[in-house]
Amino acid sequence: MDAQSLARLRRTLAALTDDALVAFANRGLVRRAAKDLEGAGDLAVEEAEHAVIVRGAGWTVTMPVDGPMSATDDTPATGVTRQIVTATMYLRDHWVAGEFGTKELPSVDNDAANEAIEAAAQRLIDSSPSDLFKWSGKTPLLEASAALGTVVEAAISLSPHLAVAFAEPGVQVVLLTDRPAKSLRRLLDQFKTTADKSEHARWVMLAVLALKQSAGKQTLIEDDPAADLTEAISDDRRRVSVRAQILLSSIAASGIAHLSTRIVERLRTAGVAAEAARFPRLARLLSSIADDAQLQIARNAAADPARMMQRMVVAHALSEAGSRSENAERIDLFGRSRTNYTPAGNLELCGLGAYGWRTASGFEGLTAIFWDTRGRRFLTASTSRSEGQDRMFSVSAAYQCGLGWSGGAAVDTMCRSRLTLSDAKTNVQGRLSLSETCRVALDEPTDTDSIDFGDCVIHTWSDLTTIAQRSQPLGLRQPDPRASFVVVRPKQWGQRWFDELDQAFVWQLHDDSDAPLEIRVPWTEVDESSVAFLESLKAERDHPTAILGRLEVGGGKLRIYPFAVFSSGTARGDKILCPQFDQARICSRNESLLRRLRKKFQRARVVETRIGDADADEIPDIATDDFANIPPLLCGLVVELDRVLSAALESGAHALSPAAAQTLSKCKDRLESLAIAPVANSLSRALETQGPEDVLRSAYYLHVFRQSLRLSRLH
């Protein structure tokens, strides 16, 4: 063995601590090797041409330049043997220290070795979730992502070997080589851990995520973007996407004013094919378009050509994106037929309230909101039924019952308490599984003032604009409902009134700069109790400090739909109030008597009613709020362009009329002068080909532009 190779081997052996040897072999094998070494005396060491030979009583170990990772012995055993560990420990303690051997060795090129290890660490940091899933499988990576916040901060070392040590569990993950493999899979195979073999993959993934965390990368992995994705599925998706484009283009060519039952059948068939190809987003859109077409054919009053047109435009853009091979693993593009719950370990949660809801499709349910103190995120747990499915179920009754977790109390207790949820499971929407295998241990009541909500707590209303722009969907992006959850802390609680035009209760809050923000609750059956609660809430009696709610956009303005009211302490000591359920918690014992006295002496306080706001109709004759606060000239251009494209899609876009082409040409020129290139370029293409595909594409670009206008003009 040449001098440089001997220097490399000595560097490798010198870095092998006992913990590293445990990772290389196992704790029992290292213990037995240490005992053998105590009674073995001096071992014979010979420096051969390609390795160092160590001879003991009845055995011989060959130690190549790569170290014990590639060492072999002459015993019948395979793999890492006790003899290899014994030889490694002897070389580390005696040969490396220079107790024998006269050869003068050159210094090791530590810079080159360190550069190789740093490059390997960077490859791990830059690795994608799909690549990690291919090595570890689904469960180890998901469990590691969930458990990363529950282990003590990892100690990372890049010299002399790449090592990640987790102090509290006492586990080390080490890369016992100074020449890491180039491919990610082989690099991950080179890692050794001190954990049990059954936990090896999970701890390697924990080490990779710890490296990502140290570099500021995202470590929360909630689903496998390429799970069960085969070439056949990718081909099916592309085939279905192309056929959907052709179908939608043919409908646009003939016009949605000329529908037939055959079109409905083709849409439903395409929807079934999209679902079979694991393209649920497109399947739902095609089914909705088929329903719209059926309503129009039946001349039903619920028919809405504009809604159908909008769905066709988005479905065409979605199918066009799905037909591209570079989008094959975009789970956010294709959607999920159903969400899978993945292990999240033990979660420390703070209950923040609960609210009821009812959907247009006939479902009603209850959602409890929690704050994950370690993951610093909102999590929800929902229980629901289809109307009429369970006569014993009601939203108010669900509030007084548990969610299904073992040892869990009623929702009205958990939604205002700290708790530990063991063996928790979550999905990609941040919803908690209600499985009985999840166990709850209740703690003290939640103190909202001690919770660090980070960017989710708002004191100045201007900061809400950034959250709205981040949470609202743009183009084909799917919104995350949790991204719009905010905690607003007003400086002053303003006036309350009932907006008769919108049939909604409004409460105006003011920040430090006296800017107004509306708490708005629609007058619906499920929200009737919320309106009554907010009307009777008194700042001087109930001491509200903040409101947890969902940030919404309407009429070009930001507003909050309330989930819970935080208090410094009511008369009963409550610090979290749920508007839909907690009317009794803020009513004093003499509330009914006071109500009768006010009525008797005609002093009953009635909430003021208003009919809209004075600035609600700045731009007349616009049926949508997309154009609120938009300059009139730009608004007129967008309206004119929308009118021409809608007329073309309604009557048939197989050939644009001369008047329509002239109007589109003028709009294109004006858009180019305003540097609105994407819409202008799509119009140029539509004018050139006059094909239905390009008309649909132009309508989609206009749709995205209107969305961006809406978000850019928020206040």
N, C-alpha and C positions, 0 to 999 in steps of 0.2 A: 504494500500500500504506500503510495507516495506521500510526501510530507503534507501537502495541502489536504488530502483526504483524511489523514490522521488528525489534522487540526480541526476539521469539520466534525469528525466523530467525537473528539474530546469536548467540543462545544456542546454537542447534543447531549452527551452523557452528563456533563456538568449541570445542565438545566433540569435533570430528572430528579425532582424532589420526591418524597415519599407519596404525596398526594398525586403527583403525575404518574407514578408507578401504579397506584391504585386505579387510576383512570385507564392506564395501559392494560392492566391485568384485572385484578380484583383484590379486595382487602384481605381475604383469607389467603390467597396465593402469595401476596407480599409478606404476610406474617410468617407463613411457613418457610419462605425463601430466606427471611432474616434469621430464623432459627437454624436453617441448614448452613448459612454462612458463618454463624458463630462457632459451629463445630467443625467446619471444613478446614480451618487453618489457611495457609497460603495456597492459592490456586496458580496454576501455570498459565502464563500469558505469552502468546507468540504473535508477532506482527507479520502476517503473511502478505501475499501480493495484493489481494483484493479485500482482505478482512483482517480482523483481530481474532485469534483463536484463544478460547479460554477452556482449560481442561481441569475437570474435577475428578472426584472418585467415581469412575464408571460412566462418565459423560463428557461430551465435548460440545461447546457452543461456538458457532461461527457468527461473529458480529460484523456485518458489512458497514460501509461508510454511512448508510442511511440510519444506522442505529438499531435499537431493539425492535422497531417496527418491521424490519426485514430480517431479523435474526432467525437462525435455525439451530436445531440440536440433533444429536444422533439417537435420541430416545424414541420409543414407539409412539409416544403421545404426539398429538397434533395441536396446532395453534400456539397460543402463548403458554409455555410450560413453566414449571417451578425452576428448572435449570436455567432458562433464559433470564428469568427475573433475578436469580442468584448471580449469574454472570454480569448482568447489568449493574447490580448494586456493588459488586466487587470492583468492576472497572471504574465506576463512579467514585468510589471511596479511596482507591489505591492507584490505579493506573493513571487517571486524570490528574491526580495530585503529583505525579512524577516520581513515585517511590521506586520505580525501576524503569529501565530503558534509558539509553544514552542519546537517542536521536534528537537533534536540535530541531524543533518544529517552528515553522513560520507563524506569524500572527494570523488569526482568522479574519477574513474579510467580513467584518460584522455589518458594514454598511450595505453590502450587497444582500446579505441574509435578511437584514431588517427591511430593506426595500421590498424584497419578495413577500415577506409577511404582511407588510402594510398594503401591498397590492392585493393579497388574498383577502384581507379584512375589507378592503374597498369593494371587492367583488361580492362579498357577502352583504355589505350595506346596500349595494345597488341591485341585489337580486329581487326579482318580482315574486309576488305571492304564488303565481301559477308555477314558477320554477321550483319554489320550496315545496309546494304541494306534491309535485311530481316525485320528490325525493322522500318526503316524510309520510305521505298519505294525508288524508283529511283530518283525522282526529288529533294527532300530535301537534300540528301547527295551530289548530284552533284552540286547543287546550293551553298551549304555550302563550298564545296571544291573550287569552283570558287571565292566565295566572301571572303574567309579567308584573302587574301592579301589586300582587300579593307577596312577592319575594323582596328581600332586601336588595337595595341597589347593588348592581353587579360591579365587581372590581375587574377591570379589563387591563391586560398586559400584552404588549406586542413584542417584547424581548425578554429572554432569548427565544421564547416560543409564544405563539398566540394562545392566550389563556383567559378564560372568563370564570371568575370565582363568585359563587353565591354564598355569602357568609352564613345566613340563618339556616338554610337547609343543609349547609356543609357540603355542597356539590361543586366540583370543578369540571370545566369543559376545556380540554387542551388539544392543541394541534402539535403533535410531537415530531415536527420536521421543520427544517429551515428552507425546504424546497417544496412549497405547496403545489398541488395539482392545478393545472390551468382550467379544466372544466369544473363547473359548479358541483356537479354530481360527485365527481371523484374527490373534490375538495371536502365536501361534507362527509364522505366516507372515511376520510383521514382523521376525523375528530374522535377523541376518546373522552369518556366521562367517568366520574367516580360513582355515578348512580347505578341502580340495578339495570340489567340489560333490557327489561321490559319498559323502562323509562328512558332509555338511551335517546331515542329519536326526539322525545319531547324536550329533553334538556339541551340537545344540540340546537333545536329550534329556539329555545329560550335564549341561548347564547347569541344566536344570529339576531334575534329581536333586540337583545340588549345592545349589540353593536349598532343596530339601526337607531335605537333610542338615543345613544350617545352622539349620533350624527344628526339628530333632529328629524329623523324620518318617521313616517307613520308606522305604528306598531299594532294598531287595532285591526285585526283581520277577522272578518265575521262570516265569510263564505268563500268557497272555492270558485273563482271565476271560470275555471275550465273543467269543473267536475263532470265526469262522464261525457266530455265533449269528444266525439269521434269525427273522423273525416266524413262519415256518412251523414251525421247530424249537420255538419257544416254545409255539405252539399244540399241537403234538404232545405236548410234555411235559405240558401242562395236561390234555389229553384222556386221556393214559395214566394220569396221576395220579388223575383222577376215576374212571376205570374200575377202577383198583386199589382205591380206597376202597370202591367198590360191591361188588367181589368179596370183599374181606376182611370187609366187614360182613355179607355173605350167609353166609360160612363161620362167623362168630361167631354169627349168628342161629340157624343149625342146630346149632352146636356141633362142636368138633373131635373129639368122640367119634362123630360120624356122618359120616364121610368117605366119598367114593366116588372111583372112577377118573376120573369126569367132573370132579371138583374138581381133581384132579392135572393133567388136561389143560388146564383153564382157567388154572391157575397158571403152567404152563409157557408157554402162549400169551401170557399177560400179561407174563411175563419177557422173551420175545422182542420183544414190542412195546415194552417199556421200553428195551431195548438199542437198538432201532432209533431210538427217540426221544432217544437220547443221555442216558439216565438209568440209568447202569450200577449205581449203588448200589441202586436199587429193583429192577433186574433180578436182581442177585445175591441179594437177600433173597427175592424171589418164587421163584427157582429153589431156594433152600435150603428154603423152606416146602414146595414141591412134593416135594422129597426126603424131608422129615419125614413128610409125608402118605403118601407111598408106603411108607415103613417101617411106619407104623401100620396101613395097610391089609393089609400082608403079615404083620402080627403079629411083626415082626422084633424081636429082643432089643435092637437098637440104637435102637429107637424111643424118643423122649423127648417126651411131650406138653407138658411144661413148657417145653422148648426151643422147640418149634413155637409155643407160645402167646406166648412172649417175642418171637420173630421177627415174629409177626403184629402185635403191639402196636407195635413199632418201625416196621414197614413201613407201617402205617396212618398213623402220625404223619409219616413221611417223605413219603408220597404226598399227605397233606393240605398239608404245607409246599410241595411241588412244584406244587400246583394254584394257588398264589397268584401273581399277576402281579408283585408286588414282589420275588419271589425269582428272577426269570427269569435273572439273570446270576450267581447264586450257584453258582460252580463247586464250592465246598466242599460244597454241599448235593447237587448232582446227581452229583458224582464224575467220574472219568475212565475211559474205556474202556481207554486205554493212555496212558502218560506220554511226553511228548516231551522230548527232551534239547535244551537251549538253550545257546548259546555262553557260556562263563564266562571267556574270556581265559586268561591264564597264572596258574596257582595255585601259591602257595608252601605246600606241605603238610608235615606232620610225621606219620610213621607211628606209630600208637599200639597196634597189635596186630591180631589176626585171630581169628576163631572159626568153627566149623562149625555147621551146623544141618540139621534134617530136619523137613519139614512132614507133617501128617496126610494131605495129598492126594498124597503120594508124591514130593515133590521134596527133593533134598538139595543143599547148596551150601556155599560158603565166602564170608565177608564180611570184608574188610579195613577198618579204621577209620583215618581221617586227621583231623587238625586243620588247618583253613584259618586260617593265621596272620593274613591280612589281613581276611577276613570274620568271624573269631572265631566259627567254627561247626564242628560235626562234619560230616564227609562220609564216605560209605561207597562201597565198590566191591565188587560181588558177582558171583560166577560160580556157575552152578547147572545141574543136569540133572535130568530126571525119572528116577526109579529104573528101571534096565533100558534106558534110552535109549542110553547110552554105557557099554559094559562097561569101557572104559579109564579112566573117570572115577571118582575117589574124593575125599573131602574131604582126606585126608592127602596124596594125590598133587597135588591142586590147590595145597596149601600150598607145595609145592616147585617149582611152575611159575609162569609169569608170568600177568598178567591180560589180556594182549592189547595193551597199549600199546607203541608203538614205542620200542625202547631200554630197555624195562623189565626189571628183574631179577626173581627169584623173589619170591613173596609173603613168604616168611620173611625176606627182606632188606628189602623195601620197607616192611613193617609196623613196622620199628624204625629207619627212616632218614628224614632230611629229604630232600625231593625237590621238583623243579619240574616241574609238569605243564603243558606247552604245548598251546594250542588245546583246552583242557579243555571238557567239556560236562557239565551237571548237569540233573537233573529236579527237580520240586517236592518230592520226598522227600529231597533232598540226596544222591542216588545219582549217582556218576560214571559217565559213559559209558565203555565198554571199547573204543571204536573205535580202529583202528590209526592214525587221523589224529592221535590224542593222543600226544604224545612226552614221555618221562620222562628227566630228568637227575638222577641220584642225587647226594646230598651226604653230609655227615657223619652219624653216628648221632644219633638223636633224644635230646636231653637234656630229659626231662620236667620237671625242676626249673626250667628257663628259660622254660617255656611259661606264658603267662597265660591260664588257663582261665576267668577271670571268675567268674560265679555258678555255674559247673558244678563247681568244686572245693569240697568240703565238709569242714569240720573239726568242726562241731557237728551232731549228728544231728537236732536239732530243725529245722534249716534244710531238711531233706529234705521236710518236710511241704508247704511251699510249692511245691516242684518237683513233688511227686506230685499235688497239686491242680491244677497247671497242665498237666501232661502226660496225666493220666487223662481219658478221654472222659466227657462229661456231656451227656445228651440225644442230639441228633443230631450233635454235634460229632465229627469224625474225629480220632483221636489222631495226633500226630506222633511216630514212634518215637525220633527224635533228641532230643526234648524230655526224655526220661527217661534220657539218658546222663549219668552223673555220675562224678566222680573223688573218692573218699572217702579221706581221709588220717587214719587212726586214731592215737590216742596210744599205744594198747596193743593188741597182738594176743592175743586171748583163747583160750578153749578151742575144741577141734574135736570133733565127734561125728557119728554117723550116726543120723538120725531114722528108725527102722524103720517108724513109722506112716505117714509121708509118703514113705518111700523116697527120702531126700534127704540129702546131705552138708551139714553146717552148720558154719560157722566164725564165732565171735562176736568182733566188734571193739568197742573202747571209745573214746569221745571224751574230751575234756578233763574233762567232768563225770562220767566213768565210766559214761555211758549206753551200753547195748548195742545193737548192730546186727548182724543176721545176714547173712552171705554164704551163700547157699543154692543148691546145685546138685542138680537131680533126678537120680536114678539111671536114666539111659537109655543106650542104646547109643552115641549120639553124645557123651554127656557122661561116659562111663566114664573116659576118659583124664584129664579135668579133675579128677575126684574123686581119682584116683591122684596127680596132680600136687600138688593142694592138701594132701593128706595128708602128702606127703613134703617139702613146703616148710618150711624152717627159718629162723626170723627171724634167729637169730644167725649163720647161714652165708650166707643169700641176701639179707639186708638189704632186705626189702620196705619201701617207703615209702608206697605208695598202691595202690588198686585202681580200675581203670576198669571200669564195669559198667552194667547197666540197672536202674533203680529199678522195683521191682515191689511190688504190694500183695497181701497174703494173710493171712487170719485177723485183719483189722484192724490188721496190722503192716506196717511197711516193711521190705523186704529187698533185697538186691543179687544179681543174677546176674552173675558176673564174666566180662569179656572178656579182660582183661590185668592183669598184676601189674607195677607199677612198682618198680624197685629202685635203690638208690644205687650198685649195682655188685656183681654176683655174682662167684664165683671166676673165671669166664671173662670177666668184664667186661661182661656183658649188663645193660642197664638197663630192658629191656622183655621180659616173659616172657608167652607165650601158653599158658594152662593146658592146652588141648587138644592141643598139639603139642610143647611144649618140655620134656618130662620129661627128656630126655637132657642138657639144658643145666644142670640143677641137680644131677645125680648125679656124685659124685666117681669117680675111677678105681677106688677100693677099695670102691665101694658094694656090688657083688655079693658080695665077700668078707665085708664086714661083715654083710650079710644072712644069709649062711650061718653065720657065727659066732654071731649072735644066735639063730638057729634051733637050733644045736647046743647052746648053753648055756641054751636056753629063756628068752631075754631079748628075744624079738621084741616090739616095741611094737605094740599093736593099738589102733586108734582106738576110743574109747568109743562104745557104742551106747545110745540112749535111745528111749523110746516117747513121742513128743510132749512137750509142755510142760504144766506143772501148770495153767496158766491158759488152756489152749486150749479148754476146754469150760465157760466161764463160763455160757453160755446153752444148755442142753440142747435137743435135739430140733429144732435149726435146721440145715438141711442146707447153707446157704450162709453164706459169711463176711461177707455184707453187714451183718449185725447184730452183729458183734463189737464189743464196747465200747459198745453202745447201751444206754441206761437201760431196765430191764425193762418199765416201763409203756408207753413209746413203742414198744418192740420188740413187745409184745403187741398194740398197736393196729395196727401195720403188718402183722403176721402175720395177724391176723384179717381185715383188709381185703383182703390178698392172697388169702387162702383163699376169701372170698366171690366176688371178681371172677374168680378162676381157675375156680371151680365154675360160674359163670355162662357163661364162655366155653367150657367143656368140654361142658356139657350143652345149651347154647343160650341166647343172650342176647336172644331175641325178646321175652321178658317175664320180669321178675324175680319169683321166688316171694315170697310175703308174708314169709317168714322172712328171706330175703336182703335184701329192701327194708328190713325193720326193723333188721337189723344194719348196713346201709350208712347208714341214718339216724343211728344212734347213733355210728357212726364219724365221720360228718360233723360232728356236734355237738362231739365231742371234738377234732377237728381245728380247728374254728373257735375253740374255747377256747384252743388252743395257737397260734393265729395262723398256721396252715399253710393259707393262703387258696387257693392254686392247686388243691391236691388236694380241699379242701372244696368249692370252686365246681364242679369237674368232677363230684363226687358229687351235688351238688344238681341239676345238669343231667341226669345219668343217672337220678336218682330221678323227675325230672319227665317225661322222655320215655320212659324204659325202652327206649330203642333200642340196637341193637348198636353203632352208631357212638359213642355217648356212653359205653358200657361200655368200648370199646377206648380211648377218649380218657382215661377215668379210670384205666385200667390203665397207660397211658403216663405220666400225671402221677405215679402211685405209683412207677413205675419210675425216673423222674428223681429223685423224693424219696429213694428208697433209695440211688441213686448219690450224692446230696449228703450223706446221712447217713454213707455209707461213707467219703467223703473228709474229712468234718468231724471224724471220730473217729479219724483216723490218729494213730499215735504211734511 
